[in-house]
Every structure is written in C-alpha cells, then in structure tokens.
C-alpha cells in the first residue's frame, strides 16, 4: 500500500512526527476503524505526542533524595 507511505510522509511532515510513527498510526487506525480511523489516526497521534511531551517524569535521584529527606 504505497499510498500509506506517501500519506505518512506528507502528514508526518505537517505535524512534525517521524514517518514510521505516522505510518504505524495510519495502519492501526485503518485496522481498528477503517476510513474514519485513517482520518483520526494522525490527530490522535499528535494529541498523544503533545500530551506525553508535557508530562514531567521525576528522576530517580530526586525520588531517593525526597524519600530520605522525609525520614
């Protein structure tokens, strides 16, 4: 399916996602929901990427220092 590769390149460039990630999202979206899945997959992918970039993961050292400071 050459159109998936072309769509993933075009859409991935527009929303600044890697081509392979957009391609995977398009394939999964198509398998789960058909045509609506193809349309929604890049939107959902971009939403998840933005949300995951805003989550701060505490470092292990900060966790250890916080736990030992409470004792």
mmCIF file of the C-alpha atoms, coordinates in Angstrom:
data_MODEL
# 
_entry.id   MODEL 
# 
loop_
_atom_site.group_PDB 
_atom_site.id 
_atom_site.type_symbol 
_atom_site.label_atom_id 
_atom_site.label_alt_id 
_atom_site.label_comp_id 
_atom_site.label_asym_id 
_atom_site.label_entity_id 
_atom_site.label_seq_id 
_atom_site.pdbx_PDB_ins_code 
_atom_site.Cartn_x 
_atom_site.Cartn_y 
_atom_site.Cartn_z 
_atom_site.occupancy 
_atom_site.B_iso_or_equiv 
_atom_site.pdbx_formal_charge 
_atom_site.auth_seq_id 
_atom_site.auth_comp_id 
_atom_site.auth_asym_id 
_atom_site.auth_atom_id 
_atom_site.pdbx_PDB_model_num 
ATOM 1  C CA . UNK A 1 1  ? 0.000   0.000  0.000  1.00 0.00 ? 1  UNK A CA 1 
ATOM 2  C CA . UNK A 1 2  ? 2.120   2.788  -1.388 1.00 0.00 ? 2  UNK A CA 1 
ATOM 3  C CA . UNK A 1 3  ? -0.438  5.438  -0.505 1.00 0.00 ? 3  UNK A CA 1 
ATOM 4  C CA . UNK A 1 4  ? 0.105   4.739  3.223  1.00 0.00 ? 4  UNK A CA 1 
ATOM 5  C CA . UNK A 1 5  ? 3.783   5.517  2.828  1.00 0.00 ? 5  UNK A CA 1 
ATOM 6  C CA . UNK A 1 6  ? 3.099   8.710  0.889  1.00 0.00 ? 6  UNK A CA 1 
ATOM 7  C CA . UNK A 1 7  ? 0.374   9.797  3.305  1.00 0.00 ? 7  UNK A CA 1 
ATOM 8  C CA . UNK A 1 8  ? 2.612   9.147  6.295  1.00 0.00 ? 8  UNK A CA 1 
ATOM 9  C CA . UNK A 1 9  ? 5.385   11.245 4.734  1.00 0.00 ? 9  UNK A CA 1 
ATOM 10 C CA . UNK A 1 10 ? 3.068   14.168 3.915  1.00 0.00 ? 10 UNK A CA 1 
ATOM 11 C CA . UNK A 1 11 ? 1.100   14.089 7.159  1.00 0.00 ? 11 UNK A CA 1 
ATOM 12 C CA . UNK A 1 12 ? 4.163   13.363 9.290  1.00 0.00 ? 12 UNK A CA 1 
ATOM 13 C CA . UNK A 1 13 ? 5.954   16.413 7.918  1.00 0.00 ? 13 UNK A CA 1 
ATOM 14 C CA . UNK A 1 14 ? 2.935   18.635 8.597  1.00 0.00 ? 14 UNK A CA 1 
ATOM 15 C CA . UNK A 1 15 ? 2.534   17.562 12.228 1.00 0.00 ? 15 UNK A CA 1 
ATOM 16 C CA . UNK A 1 16 ? 6.277   17.029 12.802 1.00 0.00 ? 16 UNK A CA 1 
ATOM 17 C CA . UNK A 1 17 ? 6.139   13.312 13.543 1.00 0.00 ? 17 UNK A CA 1 
ATOM 18 C CA . UNK A 1 18 ? 8.532   10.694 12.196 1.00 0.00 ? 18 UNK A CA 1 
ATOM 19 C CA . UNK A 1 19 ? 7.349   8.956  9.034  1.00 0.00 ? 19 UNK A CA 1 
ATOM 20 C CA . UNK A 1 20 ? 7.492   5.490  10.621 1.00 0.00 ? 20 UNK A CA 1 
ATOM 21 C CA . UNK A 1 21 ? 5.362   6.586  13.580 1.00 0.00 ? 21 UNK A CA 1 
ATOM 22 C CA . UNK A 1 22 ? 2.750   8.169  11.335 1.00 0.00 ? 22 UNK A CA 1 
ATOM 23 C CA . UNK A 1 23 ? 2.724   5.058  9.147  1.00 0.00 ? 23 UNK A CA 1 
ATOM 24 C CA . UNK A 1 24 ? 2.134   2.828  12.166 1.00 0.00 ? 24 UNK A CA 1 
ATOM 25 C CA . UNK A 1 25 ? -0.677  5.127  13.350 1.00 0.00 ? 25 UNK A CA 1 
ATOM 26 C CA . UNK A 1 26 ? -2.327  5.063  9.914  1.00 0.00 ? 26 UNK A CA 1 
ATOM 27 C CA . UNK A 1 27 ? -2.180  1.273  9.719  1.00 0.00 ? 27 UNK A CA 1 
ATOM 28 C CA . UNK A 1 28 ? -3.526  0.807  13.247 1.00 0.00 ? 28 UNK A CA 1 
ATOM 29 C CA . UNK A 1 29 ? -6.245  3.405  12.668 1.00 0.00 ? 29 UNK A CA 1 
ATOM 30 C CA . UNK A 1 30 ? -7.301  1.706  9.439  1.00 0.00 ? 30 UNK A CA 1 
ATOM 31 C CA . UNK A 1 31 ? -7.360  -1.734 11.072 1.00 0.00 ? 31 UNK A CA 1 
ATOM 32 C CA . UNK A 1 32 ? -9.420  -0.539 14.031 1.00 0.00 ? 32 UNK A CA 1 
ATOM 33 C CA . UNK A 1 33 ? -11.892 1.841  12.394 1.00 0.00 ? 33 UNK A CA 1 
ATOM 34 C CA . UNK A 1 34 ? -11.474 1.730  8.608  1.00 0.00 ? 34 UNK A CA 1 
ATOM 35 C CA . UNK A 1 35 ? -11.686 5.063  6.749  1.00 0.00 ? 35 UNK A CA 1 
ATOM 36 C CA . UNK A 1 36 ? -12.546 7.134  9.861  1.00 0.00 ? 36 UNK A CA 1 
ATOM 37 C CA . UNK A 1 37 ? -9.514  5.570  11.535 1.00 0.00 ? 37 UNK A CA 1 
ATOM 38 C CA . UNK A 1 38 ? -7.283  6.775  8.710  1.00 0.00 ? 38 UNK A CA 1 
ATOM 39 C CA . UNK A 1 39 ? -8.593  10.291 9.211  1.00 0.00 ? 39 UNK A CA 1 
ATOM 40 C CA . UNK A 1 40 ? -8.401  10.257 13.008 1.00 0.00 ? 40 UNK A CA 1 
ATOM 41 C CA . UNK A 1 41 ? -5.070  8.441  13.416 1.00 0.00 ? 41 UNK A CA 1 
ATOM 42 C CA . UNK A 1 42 ? -2.785  11.458 12.764 1.00 0.00 ? 42 UNK A CA 1 
ATOM 43 C CA . UNK A 1 43 ? -4.932  13.647 15.014 1.00 0.00 ? 43 UNK A CA 1 
ATOM 44 C CA . UNK A 1 44 ? -4.819  11.144 17.870 1.00 0.00 ? 44 UNK A CA 1 
ATOM 45 C CA . UNK A 1 45 ? -1.098  10.582 17.318 1.00 0.00 ? 45 UNK A CA 1 
ATOM 46 C CA . UNK A 1 46 ? -0.354  14.293 17.509 1.00 0.00 ? 46 UNK A CA 1 
ATOM 47 C CA . UNK A 1 47 ? -2.524  14.680 20.616 1.00 0.00 ? 47 UNK A CA 1 
ATOM 48 C CA . UNK A 1 48 ? -0.747  11.812 22.373 1.00 0.00 ? 48 UNK A CA 1 
ATOM 49 C CA . UNK A 1 49 ? 2.671   13.164 21.386 1.00 0.00 ? 49 UNK A CA 1 
ATOM 50 C CA . UNK A 1 50 ? 1.889   16.645 22.740 1.00 0.00 ? 50 UNK A CA 1 
ATOM 51 C CA . UNK A 1 51 ? 0.456   15.236 25.963 1.00 0.00 ? 51 UNK A CA 1 
ATOM 52 C CA . UNK A 1 52 ? 3.428   12.932 26.505 1.00 0.00 ? 52 UNK A CA 1 
ATOM 53 C CA . UNK A 1 53 ? 5.858   15.810 25.998 1.00 0.00 ? 53 UNK A CA 1 
ATOM 54 C CA . UNK A 1 54 ? 4.143   17.860 28.713 1.00 0.00 ? 54 UNK A CA 1 
ATOM 55 C CA . UNK A 1 55 ? 4.378   15.120 31.368 1.00 0.00 ? 55 UNK A CA 1 
ATOM 56 C CA . UNK A 1 56 ? 7.386   15.513 33.619 1.00 0.00 ? 56 UNK A CA 1 
ATOM 57 C CA . UNK A 1 57 ? 8.995   12.311 34.807 1.00 0.00 ? 57 UNK A CA 1 
ATOM 58 C CA . UNK A 1 58 ? 10.847  12.679 38.105 1.00 0.00 ? 58 UNK A CA 1 
ATOM 59 C CA . UNK A 1 59 ? 14.403  11.498 38.128 1.00 0.00 ? 59 UNK A CA 1 
ATOM 60 C CA . UNK A 1 60 ? 15.399  8.549  40.276 1.00 0.00 ? 60 UNK A CA 1 
ATOM 61 C CA . UNK A 1 61 ? 17.909  10.596 42.280 1.00 0.00 ? 61 UNK A CA 1 
ATOM 62 C CA . UNK A 1 62 ? 15.292  13.230 43.120 1.00 0.00 ? 62 UNK A CA 1 
ATOM 63 C CA . UNK A 1 63 ? 12.943  10.469 44.275 1.00 0.00 ? 63 UNK A CA 1 
ATOM 64 C CA . UNK A 1 64 ? 15.603  8.951  46.524 1.00 0.00 ? 64 UNK A CA 1 
ATOM 65 C CA . UNK A 1 65 ? 16.509  12.344 47.988 1.00 0.00 ? 65 UNK A CA 1 
ATOM 66 C CA . UNK A 1 66 ? 12.851  13.119 48.636 1.00 0.00 ? 66 UNK A CA 1 
ATOM 67 C CA . UNK A 1 67 ? 12.321  9.777  50.364 1.00 0.00 ? 67 UNK A CA 1 
ATOM 68 C CA . UNK A 1 68 ? 15.435  10.061 52.530 1.00 0.00 ? 68 UNK A CA 1 
ATOM 69 C CA . UNK A 1 69 ? 14.671  13.669 53.459 1.00 0.00 ? 69 UNK A CA 1 
ATOM 70 C CA . UNK A 1 70 ? 11.333  12.617 54.954 1.00 0.00 ? 70 UNK A CA 1 
ATOM 71 C CA . UNK A 1 71 ? 12.941  10.043 57.282 1.00 0.00 ? 71 UNK A CA 1 
# 
